[in-house]
Amino acid sequence: MVEESLLRIDEALVSQFTRTARAESVPVSRDLLARITGLRQIDSTAALPHDLLSRIKSGTQADAVLFVDITSYSPYPPMILGLRAKLV
């Protein structure tokens, strides 16, 4: 259930970022991140694993990575979604 909610939130964030058309977005799935790092998620405030950015770049050709953390979430009215983001 939690994984399904996270996937829906991931899709919504990518959709909204793409809709603005300010930059091309290439989402890194949790499965790809797990193959690269052994972790399914990395907090925006955590120390990044060694060579993470170069490994992501080699797999996706991305020039930057946007880390987004969900800081609060309630799917029930009134819906609450708190986010923290860091562009690296």
N, CA, C and O atoms as a Tinker XYZ file with bonds, in Angstrom:
   352  protein
     1  N      0.819000   -1.195000    0.000000    73     2
     2  CA     0.000000    0.000000    0.000000    64     1     3
     3  C      0.864000    1.260000    0.000000    63     2     4     5
     4  O      0.600000    2.191000   -0.760000    81     3
     5  N      1.877000    1.294000    0.834000    73     3     6
     6  CA     2.772000    2.450000    0.895000    64     5     7
     7  C      3.497000    2.613000   -0.437000    63     6     8     9
     8  O      3.626000    3.727000   -0.945000    81     7
     9  N      3.970000    1.501000   -1.000000    73     7    10
    10  CA     4.685000    1.558000   -2.279000    64     9    11
    11  C      3.782000    2.118000   -3.379000    63    10    12    13
    12  O      4.240000    2.903000   -4.209000    81    11
    13  N      2.506000    1.724000   -3.394000    73    11    14
    14  CA     1.563000    2.240000   -4.393000    64    13    15
    15  C      1.364000    3.744000   -4.230000    63    14    16    17
    16  O      1.318000    4.474000   -5.220000    81    15
    17  N      1.248000    4.205000   -2.998000    73    15    18
    18  CA     1.088000    5.634000   -2.735000    64    17    19
    19  C      2.322000    6.398000   -3.194000    63    18    20    21
    20  O      2.205000    7.461000   -3.804000    81    19
    21  N      3.499000    5.865000   -2.905000    73    19    22
    22  CA     4.736000    6.523000   -3.328000    64    21    23
    23  C      4.827000    6.595000   -4.847000    63    22    24    25
    24  O      5.253000    7.614000   -5.389000    81    23
    25  N      4.435000    5.533000   -5.542000    73    23    26
    26  CA     4.457000    5.544000   -7.003000    64    25    27
    27  C      3.504000    6.597000   -7.562000    63    26    28    29
    28  O      3.850000    7.296000   -8.514000    81    27
    29  N      2.319000    6.720000   -6.988000    73    27    30
    30  CA     1.361000    7.736000   -7.454000    64    29    31
    31  C      1.901000    9.148000   -7.207000    63    30    32    33
    32  O      1.743000   10.029000   -8.052000    81    31
    33  N      2.527000    9.361000   -6.070000    73    31    34
    34  CA     3.104000   10.675000   -5.779000    64    33    35
    35  C      4.265000   10.947000   -6.732000    63    34    36    37
    36  O      4.385000   12.057000   -7.251000    81    35
    37  N      5.122000    9.950000   -6.968000    73    35    38
    38  CA     6.221000   10.092000   -7.932000    64    37    39
    39  C      5.679000   10.516000   -9.292000    63    38    40    41
    40  O      6.189000   11.456000   -9.902000    81    39
    41  N      4.646000    9.826000   -9.765000    73    39    42
    42  CA     4.054000   10.129000  -11.074000    64    41    43
    43  C      3.479000   11.543000  -11.114000    63    42    44    45
    44  O      3.637000   12.245000  -12.113000    81    43
    45  N      2.823000   11.962000  -10.052000    73    43    46
    46  CA     2.239000   13.304000  -10.008000    64    45    47
    47  C      3.327000   14.372000  -10.037000    63    46    48    49
    48  O      3.188000   15.379000  -10.731000    81    47
    49  N      4.399000   14.162000   -9.296000    73    47    50
    50  CA     5.498000   15.140000   -9.282000    64    49    51
    51  C      6.148000   15.247000  -10.659000    63    50    52    53
    52  O      6.402000   16.351000  -11.141000    81    51
    53  N      6.418000   14.112000  -11.289000    73    51    54
    54  CA     7.028000   14.122000  -12.628000    64    53    55
    55  C      6.081000   14.787000  -13.623000    63    54    56    57
    56  O      6.517000   15.570000  -14.467000    81    55
    57  N      4.801000   14.482000  -13.528000    73    55    58
    58  CA     3.812000   15.076000  -14.424000    64    57    59
    59  C      3.782000   16.600000  -14.293000    63    58    60    61
    60  O      3.779000   17.310000  -15.299000    81    59
    61  N      3.759000   17.092000  -13.081000    73    59    62
    62  CA     3.718000   18.536000  -12.869000    64    61    63
    63  C      5.023000   19.205000  -13.292000    63    62    64    65
    64  O      5.002000   20.303000  -13.848000    81    63
    65  N      6.139000   18.565000  -13.038000    73    63    66
    66  CA     7.427000   19.134000  -13.445000    64    65    67
    67  C      7.509000   19.180000  -14.967000    63    66    68    69
    68  O      7.981000   20.169000  -15.528000    81    67
    69  N      7.059000   18.131000  -15.638000    73    67    70
    70  CA     7.083000   18.070000  -17.100000    64    69    71
    71  C      6.118000   19.096000  -17.696000    63    70    72    73
    72  O      6.410000   19.706000  -18.724000    81    71
    73  N      4.980000   19.280000  -17.053000    73    71    74
    74  CA     3.969000   20.217000  -17.546000    64    73    75
    75  C      4.497000   21.642000  -17.648000    63    74    76    77
    76  O      4.088000   22.390000  -18.536000    81    75
    77  N      5.392000   22.022000  -16.758000    73    75    78
    78  CA     5.930000   23.383000  -16.792000    64    77    79
    79  C      6.854000   23.600000  -17.983000    63    78    80    81
    80  O      7.074000   24.741000  -18.391000    81    79
    81  N      7.399000   22.519000  -18.547000    73    79    82
    82  CA     8.254000   22.554000  -19.744000    64    81    83
    83  C      9.476000   23.457000  -19.568000    63    82    84    85
    84  O      9.987000   23.998000  -20.548000    81    83
    85  N      9.942000   23.622000  -18.350000    73    83    86
    86  CA    11.148000   24.426000  -18.116000    64    85    87
    87  C     12.412000   23.603000  -18.287000    63    86    88    89
    88  O     13.489000   24.146000  -18.534000    81    87
    89  N     12.276000   22.298000  -18.156000    73    87    90
    90  CA    13.418000   21.398000  -18.328000    64    89    91
    91  C     12.874000   20.013000  -18.645000    63    90    92    93
    92  O     11.742000   19.682000  -18.292000    81    91
    93  N     13.676000   19.226000  -19.303000    73    91    94
    94  CA    13.285000   17.847000  -19.565000    64    93    95
    95  C     13.500000   17.039000  -18.293000    63    94    96    97
    96  O     14.539000   17.158000  -17.644000    81    95
    97  N     12.538000   16.234000  -17.946000    73    95    98
    98  CA    12.711000   15.404000  -16.756000    64    97    99
    99  C     12.877000   13.949000  -17.168000    63    98   100   101
   100  O     12.192000   13.443000  -18.056000    81    99
   101  N     13.809000   13.302000  -16.491000    73    99   102
   102  CA    14.065000   11.878000  -16.693000    64   101   103
   103  C     13.996000   11.241000  -15.319000    63   102   104   105
   104  O     14.979000   11.258000  -14.577000    81   103
   105  N     12.846000   10.677000  -14.969000    73   103   106
   106  CA    12.722000   10.117000  -13.630000    64   105   107
   107  C     13.631000    8.912000  -13.415000    63   106   108   109
   108  O     13.801000    8.075000  -14.301000    81   107
   109  N     14.205000    8.844000  -12.233000    73   107   110
   110  CA    14.992000    7.676000  -11.836000    64   109   111
   111  C     14.079000    6.842000  -10.942000    63   110   112   113
   112  O     13.734000    7.257000   -9.836000    81   111
   113  N     13.699000    5.686000  -11.421000    73   111   114
   114  CA    12.781000    4.838000  -10.655000    64   113   115
   115  C     13.475000    4.316000   -9.399000    63   114   116   117
   116  O     14.703000    4.304000   -9.309000    81   115
   117  N     12.684000    3.895000   -8.458000    73   115   118
   118  CA    13.236000    3.304000   -7.233000    64   117   119
   119  C     14.014000    2.035000   -7.561000    63   118   120   121
   120  O     15.012000    1.733000   -6.907000    81   119
   121  N     13.562000    1.286000   -8.574000    73   119   122
   122  CA    14.280000    0.077000   -8.975000    64   121   123
   123  C     15.653000    0.408000   -9.559000    63   122   124   125
   124  O     16.640000   -0.255000   -9.238000    81   123
   125  N     15.722000    1.445000  -10.426000    73   123   126
   126  CA    17.011000    1.854000  -10.992000    64   125   127
   127  C     17.933000    2.361000   -9.892000    63   126   128   129
   128  O     19.119000    2.033000   -9.873000    81   127
   129  N     17.393000    3.157000   -8.978000    73   127   130
   130  CA    18.203000    3.656000   -7.870000    64   129   131
   131  C     18.742000    2.500000   -7.035000    63   130   132   133
   132  O     19.889000    2.537000   -6.590000    81   131
   133  N     17.922000    1.479000   -6.821000    73   131   134
   134  CA    18.366000    0.307000   -6.054000    64   133   135
   135  C     19.476000   -0.436000   -6.786000    63   134   136   137
   136  O     20.412000   -0.926000   -6.154000    81   135
   137  N     19.385000   -0.525000   -8.108000    73   135   138
   138  CA    20.460000   -1.183000   -8.875000    64   137   139
   139  C     21.758000   -0.387000   -8.814000    63   138   140   141
   140  O     22.843000   -0.966000   -8.757000    81   139
   141  N     21.647000    0.946000   -8.827000    73   139   142
   142  CA    22.835000    1.800000   -8.819000    64   141   143
   143  C     23.483000    1.856000   -7.438000    63   142   144   145
   144  O     24.705000    1.789000   -7.311000    81   143
   145  N     22.638000    1.980000   -6.395000    73   143   146
   146  CA    23.175000    2.253000   -5.056000    64   145   147
   147  C     22.894000    1.177000   -4.017000    63   146   148   149
   148  O     23.542000    1.136000   -2.971000    81   147
   149  N     21.932000    0.307000   -4.302000    73   147   150
   150  CA    21.497000   -0.646000   -3.294000    64   149   151
   151  C     20.442000   -0.063000   -2.370000    63   150   152   153
   152  O     19.986000   -0.738000   -1.447000    81   151
   153  N     20.045000    1.195000   -2.608000    73   151   154
   154  CA    19.035000    1.871000   -1.802000    64   153   155
   155  C     17.836000    2.221000   -2.676000    63   154   156   157
   156  O     18.013000    2.606000   -3.832000    81   155
   157  N     16.620000    2.095000   -2.146000    73   155   158
   158  CA    15.416000    2.441000   -2.915000    64   157   159
   159  C     15.045000    3.914000   -2.774000    63   158   160   161
   160  O     14.200000    4.418000   -3.515000    81   159
   161  N     15.674000    4.605000   -1.824000    73   159   162
   162  CA    15.437000    6.038000   -1.671000    64   161   163
   163  C     16.636000    6.678000   -0.992000    63   162   164   165
   164  O     17.362000    6.029000   -0.238000    81   163
   165  N     16.834000    7.961000   -1.273000    73   163   166
   166  CA    17.904000    8.735000   -0.659000    64   165   167
   167  C     17.295000   10.064000   -0.222000    63   166   168   169
   168  O     16.722000   10.781000   -1.042000    81   167
   169  N     17.414000   10.391000    1.044000    73   167   170
   170  CA    16.892000   11.659000    1.545000    64   169   171
   171  C     17.703000   12.820000    0.988000    63   170   172   173
   172  O     18.908000   12.699000    0.767000    81   171
   173  N     17.032000   13.947000    0.765000    73   171   174
   174  CA    17.723000   15.126000    0.229000    64   173   175
   175  C     18.756000   15.666000    1.205000    63   174   176   177
   176  O     19.682000   16.367000    0.797000    81   175
   177  N     18.612000   15.352000    2.489000    73   175   178
   178  CA    19.557000   15.853000    3.488000    64   177   179
   179  C     20.667000   14.849000    3.806000    63   178   180   181
   180  O     21.579000   15.154000    4.575000    81   179
   181  N     20.592000   13.662000    3.222000    73   179   182
   182  CA    21.586000   12.613000    3.498000    64   181   183
   183  C     22.851000   12.836000    2.673000    63   182   184   185
   184  O     22.831000   13.478000    1.623000    81   183
   185  N     23.948000   12.283000    3.184000    73   183   186
   186  CA    25.183000   12.278000    2.401000    64   185   187
   187  C     24.966000   11.363000    1.198000    63   186   188   189
   188  O     24.447000   10.254000    1.332000    81   187
   189  N     25.366000   11.839000    0.033000    73   187   190
   190  CA    25.156000   11.061000   -1.187000    64   189   191
   191  C     26.188000    9.948000   -1.299000    63   190   192   193
   192  O     27.355000   10.146000   -0.960000    81   191
   193  N     25.767000    8.782000   -1.771000    73   191   194
   194  CA    26.721000    7.693000   -1.991000    64   193   195
   195  C     27.796000    8.106000   -2.998000    63   194   196   197
   196  O     27.548000    8.914000   -3.894000    81   195
   197  N     28.974000    7.546000   -2.837000    73   195   198
   198  CA    30.118000    7.835000   -3.704000    64   197   199
   199  C     29.738000    7.642000   -5.171000    63   198   200   201
   200  O     29.153000    6.617000   -5.522000    81   199
   201  N     30.056000    8.595000   -6.019000    73   199   202
   202  CA    29.829000    8.553000   -7.466000    64   201   203
   203  C     28.367000    8.435000   -7.875000    63   202   204   205
   204  O     28.088000    8.038000   -9.007000    81   203
   205  N     27.430000    8.762000   -7.004000    73   203   206
   206  CA    26.015000    8.646000   -7.346000    64   205   207
   207  C     25.676000    9.485000   -8.573000    63   206   208   209
   208  O     25.048000    8.988000   -9.507000    81   207
   209  N     26.081000   10.741000   -8.579000    73   207   210
   210  CA    25.710000   11.623000   -9.682000    64   209   211
   211  C     26.313000   11.162000  -11.003000    63   210   212   213
   212  O     25.648000   11.220000  -12.038000    81   211
   213  N     27.546000   10.711000  -10.984000    73   211   214
   214  CA    28.154000   10.230000  -12.237000    64   213   215
   215  C     27.487000    8.947000  -12.713000    63   214   216   217
   216  O     27.349000    8.744000  -13.919000    81   215
   217  N     27.068000    8.078000  -11.797000    73   215   218
   218  CA    26.367000    6.855000  -12.195000    64   217   219
   219  C     24.987000    7.165000  -12.760000    63   218   220   221
   220  O     24.555000    6.538000  -13.728000    81   219
   221  N     24.292000    8.130000  -12.161000    73   219   222
   222  CA    22.991000    8.538000  -12.706000    64   221   223
   223  C     23.178000    9.165000  -14.075000    63   222   224   225
   224  O     22.412000    8.889000  -14.998000    81   223
   225  N     24.201000   10.015000  -14.211000    73   223   226
   226  CA    24.452000   10.659000  -15.503000    64   225   227
   227  C     24.765000    9.627000  -16.581000    63   226   228   229
   228  O     24.284000    9.747000  -17.708000    81   227
   229  N     25.555000    8.629000  -16.254000    73   227   230
   230  CA    25.895000    7.629000  -17.269000    64   229   231
   231  C     24.689000    6.793000  -17.674000    63   230   232   233
   232  O     24.622000    6.308000  -18.804000    81   231
   233  N     23.736000    6.620000  -16.764000    73   231   234
   234  CA    22.554000    5.828000  -17.079000    64   233   235
   235  C     21.419000    6.612000  -17.705000    63   234   236   237
   236  O     20.564000    6.033000  -18.374000    81   235
   237  N     21.396000    7.944000  -17.495000    73   235   238
   238  CA    20.260000    8.742000  -17.959000    64   237   239
   239  C     20.646000    9.961000  -18.779000    63   238   240   241
   240  O     19.776000   10.577000  -19.395000    81   239
   241  N     21.913000   10.329000  -18.806000    73   239   242
   242  CA    22.407000   11.550000  -19.455000    64   241   243
   243  C     21.894000   12.821000  -18.772000    63   242   244   245
   244  O     21.861000   13.886000  -19.388000    81   243
   245  N     21.500000   12.713000  -17.515000    73   243   246
   246  CA    20.994000   13.868000  -16.767000    64   245   247
   247  C     22.132000   14.809000  -16.387000    63   246   248   249
   248  O     23.236000   14.366000  -16.070000    81   247
   249  N     21.854000   16.104000  -16.421000    73   247   250
   250  CA    22.827000   17.116000  -16.012000    64   249   251
   251  C     22.659000   17.511000  -14.559000    63   250   252   253
   252  O     23.567000   18.099000  -13.971000    81   251
   253  N     21.518000   17.199000  -13.972000    73   251   254
   254  CA    21.232000   17.550000  -12.582000    64   253   255
   255  C     20.253000   16.526000  -12.014000    63   254   256   257
   256  O     19.570000   15.812000  -12.749000    81   255
   257  N     20.209000   16.478000  -10.698000    73   255   258
   258  CA    19.282000   15.572000  -10.019000    64   257   259
   259  C     18.485000   16.400000   -9.016000    63   258   260   261
   260  O     19.049000   17.167000   -8.236000    81   259
   261  N     17.158000   16.230000   -9.052000    73   259   262
   262  CA    16.283000   16.884000   -8.096000    64   261   263
   263  C     15.842000   15.846000   -7.080000    63   262   264   265
   264  O     15.099000   14.921000   -7.409000    81   263
   265  N     16.300000   16.000000   -5.842000    73   263   266
   266  CA    15.898000   15.118000   -4.751000    64   265   267
   267  C     14.658000   15.728000   -4.104000    63   266   268   269
   268  O     14.667000   16.906000   -3.745000    81   267
   269  N     13.604000   14.950000   -3.953000    73   267   270
   270  CA    12.362000   15.440000   -3.351000    64   269   271
   271  C     11.999000   14.522000   -2.193000    63   270   272   273
   272  O     11.889000   13.308000   -2.361000    81   271
   273  N     11.815000   15.112000   -1.020000    73   271   274
   274  CA    11.386000   14.375000    0.168000    64   273   275
   275  C      9.944000   14.745000    0.488000    63   274   276   277
   276  O      9.548000   15.903000    0.351000    81   275
   277  N      9.175000   13.776000    0.909000    73   275   278
   278  CA     7.838000   14.031000    1.430000    64   277   279
   279  C      8.004000   14.251000    2.930000    63   278   280   281
   280  O      8.431000   13.352000    3.654000    81   279
   281  N      7.668000   15.443000    3.385000    73   279   282
   282  CA     7.837000   15.757000    4.804000    64   281   283
   283  C      6.562000   15.524000    5.601000    63   282   284   285
   284  O      6.621000   15.260000    6.802000    81   283
   285  N      5.406000   15.619000    4.941000    73   283   286
   286  CA     4.135000   15.281000    5.582000    64   285   287
   287  C      3.147000   14.867000    4.503000    63   286   288   289
   288  O      3.197000   15.354000    3.373000    81   287
   289  N      2.243000   13.953000    4.873000    73   287   290
   290  CA     1.282000   13.445000    3.897000    64   289   291
   291  C      0.043000   12.939000    4.602000    63   290   292   293
   292  O      0.130000   12.170000    5.560000    81   291
   293  N     -1.105000   13.372000    4.125000    73   291   294
   294  CA    -2.390000   12.843000    4.570000    64   293   295
   295  C     -3.313000   12.823000    3.360000    63   294   296   297
   296  O     -3.640000   13.879000    2.820000    81   295
   297  N     -3.738000   11.636000    2.924000    73   295   298
   298  CA    -4.568000   11.545000    1.727000    64   297   299
   299  C     -6.034000   11.903000    1.960000    63   298   300   301
   300  O     -6.816000   11.969000    1.012000    81   299
   301  N     -6.406000   12.133000    3.217000    73   299   302
   302  CA    -7.802000   12.380000    3.549000    64   301   303
   303  C     -8.077000   13.877000    3.621000    63   302   304   305
   304  O     -7.196000   14.650000    3.999000    81   303
   305  N     -9.299000   14.296000    3.259000    73   303   306
   306  CA    -9.624000   15.726000    3.288000    64   305   307
   307  C     -9.447000   16.315000    4.680000    63   306   308   309
   308  O     -9.868000   15.711000    5.667000    81   307
   309  N     -8.842000   17.463000    4.766000    73   307   310
   310  CA    -8.154000   18.153000    3.683000    64   309   311
   311  C     -6.805000   17.489000    3.421000    63   310   312   313
   312  O     -6.042000   17.218000    4.348000    81   311
   313  N     -6.527000   17.232000    2.156000    73   311   314
   314  CA    -5.284000   16.562000    1.787000    64   313   315
   315  C     -4.092000   17.432000    2.173000    63   314   316   317
   316  O     -4.114000   18.651000    2.000000    81   315
   317  N     -3.066000   16.796000    2.690000    73   315   318
   318  CA    -1.847000   17.496000    3.084000    64   317   319
   319  C     -0.670000   16.831000    2.388000    63   318   320   321
   320  O     -0.532000   15.609000    2.421000    81   319
   321  N      0.170000   17.631000    1.765000    73   319   322
   322  CA     1.395000   17.118000    1.151000    64   321   323
   323  C      2.479000   18.160000    1.352000    63   322   324   325
   324  O      2.423000   19.253000    0.789000    81   323
   325  N      3.466000   17.806000    2.163000    73   323   326
   326  CA     4.598000   18.683000    2.403000    64   325   327
   327  C      5.816000   18.118000    1.687000    63   326   328   329
   328  O      6.084000   16.918000    1.754000    81   327
   329  N      6.555000   18.991000    0.999000    73   327   330
   330  CA     7.715000   18.562000    0.228000    64   329   331
   331  C      8.937000   19.388000    0.581000    63   330   332   333
   332  O      8.826000   20.559000    0.944000    81   331
   333  N     10.108000   18.765000    0.469000    73   331   334
   334  CA    11.395000   19.461000    0.558000    64   333   335
   335  C     12.174000   18.986000   -0.663000    63   334   336   337
   336  O     12.196000   17.789000   -0.952000    81   335
   337  N     12.806000   19.893000   -1.373000    73   335   338
   338  CA    13.526000   19.507000   -2.596000    64   337   339
   339  C     14.909000   20.149000   -2.605000    63   338   340   341
   340  O     15.123000   21.231000   -2.058000    81   339
   341  N     15.839000   19.443000   -3.247000    73   339   342
   342  CA    17.208000   19.948000   -3.404000    64   341   343
   343  C     17.688000   19.589000   -4.797000    63   342   344   345
   344  O     17.630000   18.426000   -5.196000    81   343
   345  N     18.162000   20.585000   -5.541000    73   343   346
   346  CA    18.689000   20.379000   -6.893000    64   345   347
   347  C     20.204000   20.274000   -6.806000    63   346   348   349
   348  O     20.876000   21.169000   -6.295000    81   347
   349  N     20.728000   19.165000   -7.315000    73   347   350
   350  CA    22.174000   18.918000   -7.276000    64   349   351
   351  C     22.668000   18.756000   -8.696000    63   350   352
   352  O     23.860000   18.539000   -8.914000    81   351
